[in-house]
Amino acid sequence: MPRCVFKLLWGTIQSGKGIFAYVLNLAKNGDRYWVFAHVTPRLDDRGNIVGYHSNRRVPERRAVQSVTGLY
């Protein structure tokens, strides 16, 4: 993941907001695969961040082709 995307993702979720991002993951066997992730902070009753949650889905092929050059 490019540093700028990594920084944007973490800066956004640490500010208490969610973000959608294309992520190039690395499997245990060394293969790489794309996901479209929705990452959100998990908050306690006082609004403090206590963790993070990510829902991932298979991205559209055209979208991956659009962002591949950035990665």
VENPE-V583066 format. One record per residue. N is the residue number from 1. RES is the residue in three letters. PHI is phi in degrees with one decimal (* if undefined). OMEGA is omega as a letter, one per 40 degrees, with the letter a starting at -180 (NA if undefined). D_CENTER is the distance of its C-alpha to the mean C-alpha in Angstrom with 1 decimal. Layout:
N,RES,PHI,OMEGA,D_CENTER + N,RES,PHI,OMEGA,D_CENTER
This chain:
1,MET,*,i,9.4 + 2,PRO,-60.2,a,11.7 + 3,ARG,-56.7,a,12.5 + 4,CYS,-66.0,i,12.3 + 5,VAL,-70.4,i,8.7 + 6,PHE,-59.2,a,8.1 + 7,LYS,-64.1,i,10.7 + 8,LEU,-61.9,a,9.7 + 9,LEU,-59.3,a,6.4 + 10,TRP,-67.7,i,8.8 + 11,GLY,-61.9,a,11.6 + 12,THR,-69.0,a,10.5 + 13,ILE,-72.2,i,9.8 + 14,GLN,-73.4,i,12.8 + 15,SER,-86.7,i,14.8 + 16,GLY,96.8,a,14.5 + 17,LYS,-105.5,i,12.5 + 18,GLY,-95.1,a,9.6 + 19,ILE,-149.9,i,7.2 + 20,PHE,-103.8,a,6.2 + 21,ALA,-152.9,i,4.6 + 22,TYR,-85.4,a,6.2 + 23,VAL,-126.9,i,5.6 + 24,LEU,-96.6,a,9.1 + 25,ASN,-90.1,i,9.8 + 26,LEU,-116.2,i,13.2 + 27,ALA,-79.3,i,15.6 + 28,LYS,-57.3,a,18.4 + 29,ASN,-83.8,i,20.9 + 30,GLY,96.7,i,19.3 + 31,ASP,-70.2,i,18.1 + 32,ARG,-109.5,i,14.8 + 33,TYR,-148.4,a,13.1 + 34,TRP,-92.1,i,10.5 + 35,VAL,-137.0,i,8.3 + 36,PHE,-105.4,a,7.2 + 37,ALA,-108.2,i,4.7 + 38,HIS,-111.9,a,6.1 + 39,VAL,-109.6,a,5.6 + 40,THR,-135.1,i,9.2 + 41,PRO,-78.2,i,11.8 + 42,ARG,-104.7,a,14.7 + 43,LEU,-109.7,i,18.0 + 44,ASP,-86.3,a,21.5 + 45,ASP,-64.1,a,24.7 + 46,ARG,-95.1,i,25.0 + 47,GLY,87.7,i,21.6 + 48,ASN,-82.6,i,20.5 + 49,ILE,-73.6,a,17.0 + 50,VAL,-118.7,i,17.6 + 51,GLY,171.1,a,14.3 + 52,TYR,-136.7,i,10.8 + 53,HIS,-132.6,i,9.9 + 54,SER,-132.5,i,7.3 + 55,ASN,-101.2,a,8.9 + 56,ARG,-121.5,i,8.3 + 57,ARG,-141.5,i,10.9 + 58,VAL,-69.5,a,12.6 + 59,PRO,-80.1,i,12.2 + 60,GLU,-69.1,a,15.5 + 61,ARG,-58.1,a,17.2 + 62,ARG,-62.5,i,18.1 + 63,ALA,-65.2,i,14.7 + 64,VAL,-62.6,i,13.8 + 65,GLN,-63.1,i,17.1 + 66,SER,-71.7,a,16.4 + 67,VAL,-100.0,a,13.4 + 68,THR,-55.2,a,14.9 + 69,GLY,-61.4,i,17.2 + 70,LEU,-73.8,a,14.6 + 71,TYR,-93.5,NA,13.4
